[in-house]
Amino acid sequence: MKAPIYLDYNATTPCHQEVVDEMLPFFTQQFGNAASKNHAFGWLAEEAVELSRARVAQLIHAKPKEIIFTSGATESINLGIKGTFYRYQGKQQHYITCVTEHKAVLDTFSTLELWGAEVTYLPVDQNGRIDLKELESAIKPYTRMISLMWANNETGTIHPVEKIYAIAEKYKVIFFTDGVQAVGKIPVNVNFCHLMALSAHKFYGPKGAGALYIRHNDLHPKPLPLMDGGNHEKGFRSGTLNVPGIVGMGKAAAIAAKGLLENQFTMSQLRDYLEQNLLALGGVYVNGDSSNRLPHVSNLRFSGVQGEELLFQVNKFVACSSGSACTSITPRASHVLKSMGLTDEEGKSSIRFSLGWPTSKDDVQMVTNKLKDYLSIRVS
């Protein structure tokens, strides 16, 4: 059986071969603990970690000391949000986020509500955009954080991060952003946030490696650690470092930084080609803000077909999804699309195609041809 074409790069990306090659020695040869300060094995591991820290920092225009390595974005999100809650514990706390955030963010804020925090969930319009006036009016004297993702994982819609940051600065509020889908895909500059989560496996690095950017020399209080034991990562994240994963993340960051603009252009060209072919069929619509989104993401709604059958049949020839990989085990319509005003059936009849560096024009052509054939049979 021929494997389907992979167009689910928002869920995960394959490790770049250069990433794998750079990681391998740290499993069997240079296997030291980066916290071992008394011999060469530890020194080599520490040196590799610091090189990776510098590479990740360069990708997002940060300082190396502002990068705290974690096991991935979910841990980084929990550390940034819950760590801030712990810092303000005993005081009245209010947080602002959005209904279309990733479940890792929404579930974390649900926990904060159980712990006594107030949380405002901003609505979005039909294109997944927030109202900045509504954001500003939601701020209270005891608002501690605004948490809004840089780019949406399902529709690719990009929030106006610079304007959000300006509002946060005006009211002296922490701005935390989930940068997972943006980092390595579009230019990201941490001058416009105080905290940011990122994950290696979204930009051709290994799974199990991520980071939290924490601005240095900032007036805002830093999050408190979630784990104790060893005082690793400047005390923010205890535990023996995943040196091979961190090495892989650093190499992936270096590769992404080198080809960022070229890959952005190529991905947008392929994405537009995919959409032009499918929209020409009629009854196919783009979900989200088509004018301001990630270059490799296309969320399409197919009218006149049953959602579950559509995804089942389409996945025979192309690996894609109906939404976030973290919620795809449930048959419900995407919470992101429902928040944008789509009905359950419209949400279930929508597919997210996310392209990647290995995607070719031939791949896109084959997918569009197969979809044309399938849809013509279903409509006729």
DRENDO-1510 file (C-alpha; in Angstrom, 1 decimal, always signed):
<recs>
REC; n; res; u; v; w
REC; 1; MET; +0.0; +0.0; +0.0 .
REC; 2; LYS; +1.4; +3.4; -1.0 .
REC; 3; ALA; +1.7; +5.8; +1.9 .
REC; 4; PRO; -0.5; +8.9; +1.7 .
REC; 5; ILE; +1.0; +12.3; +1.0 .
REC; 6; TYR; +1.8; +14.1; +4.3 .
REC; 7; LEU; +0.1; +17.5; +4.7 .
REC; 8; ASP; -0.2; +17.6; +8.5 .
REC; 9; TYR; +3.0; +19.5; +9.3 .
REC; 10; ASN; +1.2; +21.6; +11.9 .
REC; 11; ALA; +0.8; +18.4; +13.9 .
REC; 12; THR; +4.5; +17.5; +13.7 .
REC; 13; THR; +7.4; +17.7; +11.3 .
REC; 14; PRO; +10.0; +15.0; +10.5 .
REC; 15; CYS; +13.5; +15.6; +11.9 .
REC; 16; HIS; +15.8; +17.1; +9.3 .
REC; 17; GLN; +18.5; +14.7; +8.5 .
REC; 18; GLU; +21.2; +17.2; +9.6 .
REC; 19; VAL; +19.4; +17.4; +12.9 .
REC; 20; VAL; +19.5; +13.6; +13.4 .
REC; 21; ASP; +23.2; +13.5; +12.4 .
REC; 22; GLU; +24.1; +16.2; +15.0 .
REC; 23; MET; +22.1; +14.4; +17.7 .
REC; 24; LEU; +23.4; +10.9; +17.3 .
REC; 25; PRO; +26.8; +11.3; +19.0 .
REC; 26; PHE; +25.1; +12.6; +22.2 .
REC; 27; PHE; +23.3; +9.2; +22.7 .
REC; 28; THR; +26.3; +6.9; +22.6 .
REC; 29; GLN; +29.6; +8.9; +22.5 .
REC; 30; GLN; +29.2; +12.3; +24.1 .
REC; 31; PHE; +26.6; +11.1; +26.5 .
REC; 32; GLY; +27.6; +13.2; +29.5 .
REC; 33; ASN; +25.3; +15.0; +31.9 .
REC; 34; ALA; +25.4; +18.8; +31.2 .
REC; 35; ALA; +25.3; +19.3; +35.0 .
REC; 36; SER; +28.5; +17.3; +35.5 .
REC; 37; LYS; +31.1; +20.0; +36.1 .
REC; 38; ASN; +34.1; +18.0; +37.0 .
REC; 39; HIS; +35.1; +16.1; +33.8 .
REC; 40; ALA; +35.2; +16.4; +30.0 .
REC; 41; PHE; +32.0; +14.4; +29.3 .
REC; 42; GLY; +30.0; +17.0; +31.3 .
REC; 43; TRP; +31.9; +19.9; +29.8 .
REC; 44; LEU; +31.2; +18.7; +26.2 .
REC; 45; ALA; +27.5; +18.2; +27.0 .
REC; 46; GLU; +27.3; +21.7; +28.6 .
REC; 47; GLU; +29.0; +23.3; +25.6 .
REC; 48; ALA; +26.6; +21.6; +23.2 .
REC; 49; VAL; +23.6; +22.8; +25.3 .
REC; 50; GLU; +24.9; +26.4; +25.3 .
REC; 51; LEU; +25.5; +26.4; +21.6 .
REC; 52; SER; +21.9; +25.2; +21.1 .
REC; 53; ARG; +20.7; +27.9; +23.5 .
REC; 54; ALA; +22.4; +30.5; +21.3 .
REC; 55; ARG; +21.0; +29.1; +18.1 .
REC; 56; VAL; +17.4; +29.1; +19.5 .
REC; 57; ALA; +17.9; +32.6; +20.8 .
REC; 58; GLN; +19.1; +33.8; +17.4 .
REC; 59; LEU; +16.0; +32.4; +15.7 .
REC; 60; ILE; +13.7; +34.5; +17.8 .
REC; 61; HIS; +16.0; +37.5; +18.4 .
REC; 62; ALA; +16.5; +36.8; +22.1 .
REC; 63; LYS; +19.5; +36.6; +24.4 .
REC; 64; PRO; +20.8; +33.0; +25.1 .
REC; 65; LYS; +20.2; +33.5; +28.8 .
REC; 66; GLU; +16.5; +34.1; +28.1 .
REC; 67; ILE; +16.0; +30.6; +26.8 .
REC; 68; ILE; +14.9; +28.0; +29.3 .
REC; 69; PHE; +14.8; +24.4; +27.9 .
REC; 70; THR; +11.7; +22.3; +28.6 .
REC; 71; SER; +10.2; +19.0; +27.4 .
REC; 72; GLY; +8.0; +20.9; +24.9 .
REC; 73; ALA; +5.4; +23.6; +24.4 .
REC; 74; THR; +2.9; +22.2; +26.8 .
REC; 75; GLU; +5.4; +22.3; +29.7 .
REC; 76; SER; +6.5; +25.8; +28.6 .
REC; 77; ILE; +2.9; +27.0; +28.5 .
REC; 78; ASN; +2.2; +25.5; +32.0 .
REC; 79; LEU; +5.4; +27.0; +33.4 .
REC; 80; GLY; +4.7; +30.5; +31.9 .
REC; 81; ILE; +1.1; +30.6; +33.0 .
REC; 82; LYS; +1.0; +28.6; +36.3 .
REC; 83; GLY; +4.4; +29.9; +37.2 .
REC; 84; THR; +3.0; +33.5; +37.0 .
REC; 85; PHE; +0.0; +32.5; +39.1 .
REC; 86; TYR; +2.3; +31.1; +41.8 .
REC; 87; ARG; +4.3; +34.3; +41.7 .
REC; 88; TYR; +1.1; +36.4; +42.5 .
REC; 89; GLN; -0.4; +33.8; +44.9 .
REC; 90; GLY; -2.3; +35.5; +47.7 .
REC; 91; LYS; -3.2; +38.4; +45.5 .
REC; 92; GLN; -6.3; +39.0; +43.3 .
REC; 93; GLN; -5.6; +37.7; +39.8 .
REC; 94; HIS; -7.2; +38.2; +36.4 .
REC; 95; TYR; -6.0; +36.8; +33.1 .
REC; 96; ILE; -7.1; +37.5; +29.5 .
REC; 97; THR; -6.9; +34.9; +26.8 .
REC; 98; CYS; -9.0; +33.9; +23.7 .
REC; 99; VAL; -11.5; +31.2; +22.8 .
REC; 100; THR; -9.4; +30.0; +19.9 .
REC; 101; GLU; -6.3; +29.3; +21.9 .
REC; 102; HIS; -4.7; +25.8; +21.9 .
REC; 103; LYS; -6.1; +23.4; +24.4 .
REC; 104; ALA; -2.8; +23.4; +26.3 .
REC; 105; VAL; -3.5; +27.1; +27.1 .
REC; 106; LEU; -7.3; +26.8; +27.6 .
REC; 107; ASP; -7.0; +23.8; +29.9 .
REC; 108; THR; -4.3; +25.6; +31.9 .
REC; 109; PHE; -6.5; +28.6; +32.4 .
REC; 110; SER; -9.4; +26.3; +33.4 .
REC; 111; THR; -7.1; +25.0; +36.2 .
REC; 112; LEU; -6.3; +28.6; +37.2 .
REC; 113; GLU; -10.0; +29.3; +37.5 .
REC; 114; LEU; -10.4; +26.3; +39.9 .
REC; 115; TRP; -7.6; +27.9; +41.9 .
REC; 116; GLY; -9.5; +31.2; +42.2 .
REC; 117; ALA; -8.2; +33.3; +39.3 .
REC; 118; GLU; -10.6; +35.2; +37.1 .
REC; 119; VAL; -10.2; +34.6; +33.3 .
REC; 120; THR; -11.7; +36.5; +30.4 .
REC; 121; TYR; -12.0; +34.6; +27.2 .
REC; 122; LEU; -12.1; +37.1; +24.3 .
REC; 123; PRO; -14.4; +36.1; +21.3 .
REC; 124; VAL; -13.3; +36.2; +17.7 .
REC; 125; ASP; -15.0; +37.3; +14.5 .
REC; 126; GLN; -15.7; +35.0; +11.5 .
REC; 127; ASN; -12.1; +35.2; +10.5 .
REC; 128; GLY; -10.7; +34.3; +13.9 .
REC; 129; ARG; -9.5; +37.8; +14.7 .
REC; 130; ILE; -9.9; +39.5; +18.1 .
REC; 131; ASP; -11.1; +43.1; +18.7 .
REC; 132; LEU; -8.2; +45.1; +20.2 .
REC; 133; LYS; -10.7; +47.6; +21.8 .
REC; 134; GLU; -12.4; +44.7; +23.5 .
REC; 135; LEU; -9.0; +43.4; +24.7 .
REC; 136; GLU; -8.1; +46.8; +26.2 .
REC; 137; SER; -11.5; +47.2; +27.8 .
REC; 138; ALA; -11.2; +43.8; +29.5 .
REC; 139; ILE; -8.1; +44.9; +31.4 .
REC; 140; LYS; -8.6; +45.3; +35.2 .
REC; 141; PRO; -6.4; +46.8; +37.8 .
REC; 142; TYR; -5.4; +43.3; +38.9 .
REC; 143; THR; -4.9; +41.8; +35.4 .
REC; 144; ARG; -1.7; +39.8; +35.6 .
REC; 145; MET; -1.3; +38.5; +32.1 .
REC; 146; ILE; -2.6; +38.6; +28.5 .
REC; 147; SER; -2.1; +35.3; +26.8 .
REC; 148; LEU; -2.7; +35.2; +23.0 .
REC; 149; MET; -1.0; +32.9; +20.5 .
REC; 150; TRP; +1.2; +34.3; +17.8 .
REC; 151; ALA; -0.5; +32.3; +15.1 .
REC; 152; ASN; -3.4; +29.9; +15.2 .
REC; 153; ASN; -2.6; +26.2; +14.8 .
REC; 154; GLU; -5.8; +25.4; +12.9 .
REC; 155; THR; -6.4; +28.3; +10.6 .
REC; 156; GLY; -3.0; +30.0; +10.6 .
REC; 157; THR; -4.5; +33.3; +11.5 .
REC; 158; ILE; -1.8; +35.6; +12.9 .
REC; 159; HIS; -2.7; +37.9; +15.8 .
REC; 160; PRO; -1.4; +41.6; +15.7 .
REC; 161; VAL; +1.3; +40.8; +18.2 .
REC; 162; GLU; +3.0; +44.2; +18.1 .
REC; 163; LYS; -0.3; +46.0; +18.9 .
REC; 164; ILE; -1.2; +43.5; +21.7 .
REC; 165; TYR; +2.2; +44.0; +23.2 .
REC; 166; ALA; +1.7; +47.8; +23.1 .
REC; 167; ILE; -1.5; +47.4; +25.0 .
REC; 168; ALA; +0.2; +45.1; +27.6 .
REC; 169; GLU; +3.0; +47.7; +28.1 .
REC; 170; LYS; +0.5; +50.5; +28.4 .
REC; 171; TYR; -1.2; +48.8; +31.4 .
REC; 172; LYS; +2.0; +47.1; +32.7 .
REC; 173; VAL; +0.6; +43.6; +32.1 .
REC; 174; ILE; +2.7; +40.5; +31.2 .
REC; 175; PHE; +2.2; +39.4; +27.6 .
REC; 176; PHE; +2.6; +35.6; +27.1 .
REC; 177; THR; +2.4; +34.1; +23.7 .
REC; 178; ASP; +2.2; +30.6; +22.4 .
REC; 179; GLY; +4.6; +30.9; +19.5 .
REC; 180; VAL; +4.6; +27.2; +18.6 .
REC; 181; GLN; +3.2; +27.5; +15.1 .
REC; 182; ALA; +5.0; +30.7; +14.2 .
REC; 183; VAL; +8.6; +30.0; +15.2 .
REC; 184; GLY; +10.6; +28.7; +12.3 .
REC; 185; LYS; +7.8; +29.5; +9.8 .
REC; 186; ILE; +7.7; +33.3; +9.9 .
REC; 187; PRO; +9.9; +36.0; +11.4 .
REC; 188; VAL; +9.4; +36.1; +15.2 .
REC; 189; ASN; +10.9; +38.8; +17.4 .
REC; 190; VAL; +10.5; +38.5; +21.2 .
REC; 191; ASN; +10.8; +42.3; +21.5 .
REC; 192; PHE; +7.0; +42.1; +21.3 .
REC; 193; CYS; +6.4; +39.7; +24.2 .
REC; 194; HIS; +7.5; +39.0; +27.8 .
REC; 195; LEU; +7.1; +35.2; +27.7 .
REC; 196; MET; +6.9; +32.8; +24.7 .
REC; 197; ALA; +6.5; +29.0; +24.4 .
REC; 198; LEU; +8.1; +27.1; +21.5 .
REC; 199; SER; +8.6; +23.5; +20.5 .
REC; 200; ALA; +11.3; +21.8; +18.4 .
REC; 201; HIS; +9.2; +19.2; +16.6 .
REC; 202; LYS; +7.2; +22.0; +14.9 .
REC; 203; PHE; +10.3; +23.1; +12.9 .
REC; 204; TYR; +12.0; +19.9; +12.0 .
REC; 205; GLY; +13.6; +19.1; +15.3 .
REC; 206; PRO; +12.9; +16.2; +17.7 .
REC; 207; LYS; +9.9; +15.6; +19.8 .
REC; 208; GLY; +10.3; +16.1; +23.6 .
REC; 209; ALA; +12.3; +19.3; +23.3 .
REC; 210; GLY; +11.0; +22.8; +23.8 .
REC; 211; ALA; +11.7; +26.1; +25.4 .
REC; 212; LEU; +10.2; +29.0; +27.3 .
REC; 213; TYR; +11.5; +32.5; +26.5 .
REC; 214; ILE; +11.7; +34.6; +29.7 .
REC; 215; ARG; +12.7; +38.2; +29.2 .
REC; 216; HIS; +15.8; +39.2; +31.2 .
REC; 217; ASN; +16.0; +42.5; +33.1 .
REC; 218; ASP; +12.3; +43.1; +32.9 .
REC; 219; LEU; +10.2; +44.9; +35.5 .
REC; 220; HIS; +7.6; +42.1; +35.4 .
REC; 221; PRO; +8.1; +39.3; +37.9 .
REC; 222; LYS; +9.3; +36.0; +36.5 .
REC; 223; PRO; +7.3; +32.8; +36.8 .
REC; 224; LEU; +8.1; +30.5; +39.7 .
REC; 225; PRO; +9.2; +27.0; +38.8 .
REC; 226; LEU; +6.7; +24.1; +38.7 .
REC; 227; MET; +9.3; +21.5; +39.7 .
REC; 228; ASP; +12.0; +21.4; +42.4 .
REC; 229; GLY; +15.2; +19.4; +42.5 .
REC; 230; GLY; +18.5; +20.5; +41.2 .
REC; 231; ASN; +18.0; +24.1; +40.3 .
REC; 232; HIS; +18.7; +23.5; +36.6 .
REC; 233; GLU; +18.0; +26.1; +33.9 .
REC; 234; LYS; +18.6; +29.0; +36.2 .
REC; 235; GLY; +16.2; +27.5; +38.7 .
REC; 236; PHE; +13.2; +27.7; +36.4 .
REC; 237; ARG; +13.2; +24.0; +35.3 .
REC; 238; SER; +14.8; +21.3; +37.4 .
REC; 239; GLY; +15.7; +17.9; +35.9 .
REC; 240; THR; +18.6; +16.4; +33.9 .
REC; 241; LEU; +18.7; +18.1; +30.6 .
REC; 242; ASN; +17.7; +16.2; +27.5 .
REC; 243; VAL; +21.0; +16.9; +25.8 .
REC; 244; PRO; +20.4; +15.0; +22.5 .
REC; 245; GLY; +17.0; +16.7; +22.1 .
REC; 246; ILE; +18.4; +20.1; +23.0 .
REC; 247; VAL; +21.2; +19.6; +20.4 .
REC; 248; GLY; +18.6; +18.7; +17.8 .
REC; 249; MET; +16.5; +21.7; +18.7 .
REC; 250; GLY; +19.5; +24.0; +18.3 .
REC; 251; LYS; +20.4; +22.6; +14.9 .
REC; 252; ALA; +16.8; +22.8; +13.7 .
REC; 253; ALA; +16.7; +26.4; +14.8 .
REC; 254; ALA; +19.9; +27.2; +12.9 .
REC; 255; ILE; +18.5; +25.5; +9.7 .
REC; 256; ALA; +15.2; +27.4; +10.1 .
REC; 257; ALA; +16.9; +30.7; +10.5 .
REC; 258; LYS; +19.0; +30.3; +7.5 .
REC; 259; GLY; +16.1; +29.5; +5.1 .
REC; 260; LEU; +13.3; +31.3; +6.8 .
REC; 261; LEU; +12.3; +33.9; +4.1 .
REC; 262; GLU; +12.9; +31.5; +1.2 .
REC; 263; ASN; +10.8; +28.8; +2.8 .
REC; 264; GLN; +8.1; +31.3; +3.7 .
REC; 265; PHE; +7.8; +32.3; +0.0 .
REC; 266; THR; +7.8; +28.7; -1.3 .
REC; 267; MET; +5.2; +27.5; +1.2 .
REC; 268; SER; +2.8; +30.4; +0.4 .
REC; 269; GLN; +3.1; +29.7; -3.4 .
REC; 270; LEU; +2.3; +26.0; -2.9 .
REC; 271; ARG; -0.6; +26.8; -0.4 .
REC; 272; ASP; -2.1; +29.3; -2.9 .
REC; 273; TYR; -1.8; +26.7; -5.7 .
REC; 274; LEU; -3.6; +24.2; -3.6 .
REC; 275; GLU; -6.4; +26.6; -2.8 .
REC; 276; GLN; -6.8; +27.9; -6.3 .
REC; 277; ASN; -7.3; +24.4; -7.6 .
REC; 278; LEU; -9.8; +23.5; -4.9 .
REC; 279; LEU; -11.8; +26.7; -4.7 .
REC; 280; ALA; -12.4; +26.5; -8.4 .
REC; 281; LEU; -14.5; +23.5; -7.8 .
REC; 282; GLY; -17.2; +25.5; -6.1 .
REC; 283; GLY; -18.6; +24.8; -2.7 .
REC; 284; VAL; -15.2; +25.1; -1.1 .
REC; 285; TYR; -14.4; +27.9; +1.3 .
REC; 286; VAL; -11.4; +29.2; +3.3 .
REC; 287; ASN; -11.8; +29.3; +7.0 .
REC; 288; GLY; -9.9; +32.1; +8.7 .
REC; 289; ASP; -8.2; +35.3; +7.8 .
REC; 290; SER; -6.9; +34.6; +4.3 .
REC; 291; SER; -5.1; +38.0; +4.2 .
REC; 292; ASN; -3.0; +37.5; +7.4 .
REC; 293; ARG; -2.1; +33.9; +8.1 .
REC; 294; LEU; +0.8; +31.5; +8.2 .
REC; 295; PRO; +2.2; +30.8; +4.7 .
REC; 296; HIS; +1.8; +27.0; +4.8 .
REC; 297; VAL; -1.7; +26.6; +6.3 .
REC; 298; SER; -5.0; +26.2; +4.5 .
REC; 299; ASN; -8.2; +25.3; +6.4 .
REC; 300; LEU; -10.9; +24.5; +3.9 .
REC; 301; ARG; -14.6; +23.9; +4.3 .
REC; 302; PHE; -16.3; +21.5; +1.9 .
REC; 303; SER; -20.1; +21.9; +1.6 .
REC; 304; GLY; -22.4; +19.1; +0.6 .
REC; 305; VAL; -20.4; +16.3; +2.2 .
REC; 306; GLN; -20.5; +14.5; +5.5 .
REC; 307; GLY; -17.6; +15.5; +7.6 .
REC; 308; GLU; -16.5; +12.2; +9.2 .
REC; 309; GLU; -16.8; +10.4; +5.8 .
REC; 310; LEU; -14.9; +13.2; +4.1 .
REC; 311; LEU; -11.9; +13.0; +6.5 .
REC; 312; PHE; -11.9; +9.2; +6.4 .
REC; 313; GLN; -11.9; +9.1; +2.6 .
REC; 314; VAL; -9.4; +11.9; +2.1 .
REC; 315; ASN; -6.9; +10.4; +4.6 .
REC; 316; LYS; -6.6; +7.4; +2.3 .
REC; 317; PHE; -4.5; +9.5; -0.1 .
REC; 318; VAL; -3.4; +12.5; +2.0 .
REC; 319; ALA; -2.5; +12.7; +5.7 .
REC; 320; CYS; -4.3; +15.8; +7.0 .
REC; 321; SER; -6.5; +16.7; +9.9 .
REC; 322; SER; -9.8; +18.3; +11.0 .
REC; 323; GLY; -8.0; +20.5; +13.6 .
REC; 324; SER; -5.4; +20.3; +16.4 .
REC; 325; ALA; -3.6; +16.9; +16.7 .
REC; 326; CYS; -4.2; +17.2; +20.5 .
REC; 327; THR; -8.0; +17.1; +20.1 .
REC; 328; SER; -8.4; +15.0; +16.9 .
REC; 329; ILE; -9.2; +11.9; +18.9 .
REC; 330; THR; -12.6; +13.4; +19.6 .
REC; 331; PRO; -15.2; +13.4; +16.8 .
REC; 332; ARG; -16.5; +16.9; +17.7 .
REC; 333; ALA; -16.2; +19.9; +15.5 .
REC; 334; SER; -13.1; +22.1; +16.2 .
REC; 335; HIS; -13.6; +24.6; +19.0 .
REC; 336; VAL; -11.7; +27.1; +16.9 .
REC; 337; LEU; -14.1; +26.9; +14.0 .
REC; 338; LYS; -17.2; +26.9; +16.2 .
REC; 339; SER; -15.8; +30.0; +17.9 .
REC; 340; MET; -15.7; +31.6; +14.5 .
REC; 341; GLY; -19.4; +31.0; +14.0 .
REC; 342; LEU; -19.3; +27.7; +12.0 .
REC; 343; THR; -22.0; +25.1; +12.8 .
REC; 344; ASP; -21.1; +21.6; +14.0 .
REC; 345; GLU; -21.6; +20.2; +10.5 .
REC; 346; GLU; -19.6; +23.0; +8.8 .
REC; 347; GLY; -16.8; +22.4; +11.3 .
REC; 348; LYS; -16.8; +18.6; +10.7 .
REC; 349; SER; -16.7; +19.2; +7.0 .
REC; 350; SER; -13.5; +21.3; +7.2 .
REC; 351; ILE; -10.0; +20.0; +6.7 .
REC; 352; ARG; -6.7; +21.6; +7.7 .
REC; 353; PHE; -3.9; +21.1; +5.2 .
REC; 354; SER; -0.5; +22.2; +6.5 .
REC; 355; LEU; +2.4; +22.0; +4.1 .
REC; 356; GLY; +6.1; +21.5; +4.9 .
REC; 357; TRP; +9.6; +21.8; +3.4 .
REC; 358; PRO; +9.4; +18.3; +1.7 .
REC; 359; THR; +6.1; +19.2; +0.0 .
REC; 360; SER; +6.4; +19.5; -3.8 .
REC; 361; LYS; +4.2; +20.9; -6.4 .
REC; 362; ASP; +3.6; +17.4; -7.7 .
REC; 363; ASP; +2.3; +16.4; -4.2 .
REC; 364; VAL; -0.1; +19.3; -4.2 .
REC; 365; GLN; -1.3; +18.5; -7.7 .
REC; 366; MET; -1.9; +14.9; -6.8 .
REC; 367; VAL; -3.9; +15.8; -3.8 .
REC; 368; THR; -6.0; +18.3; -5.7 .
REC; 369; ASN; -6.6; +15.7; -8.4 .
REC; 370; LYS; -7.7; +13.1; -5.9 .
REC; 371; LEU; -9.9; +15.6; -4.1 .
REC; 372; LYS; -11.5; +16.6; -7.4 .
REC; 373; ASP; -12.3; +13.0; -8.2 .
REC; 374; TYR; -13.7; +12.3; -4.8 .
REC; 375; LEU; -15.8; +15.4; -4.7 .
REC; 376; SER; -17.2; +14.9; -8.2 .
REC; 377; ILE; -18.4; +11.5; -7.2 .
REC; 378; ARG; -20.0; +12.8; -4.0 .
REC; 379; VAL; -21.7; +15.7; -5.7 .
REC; 380; SER; -22.9; +13.7; -8.7 .
</recs>
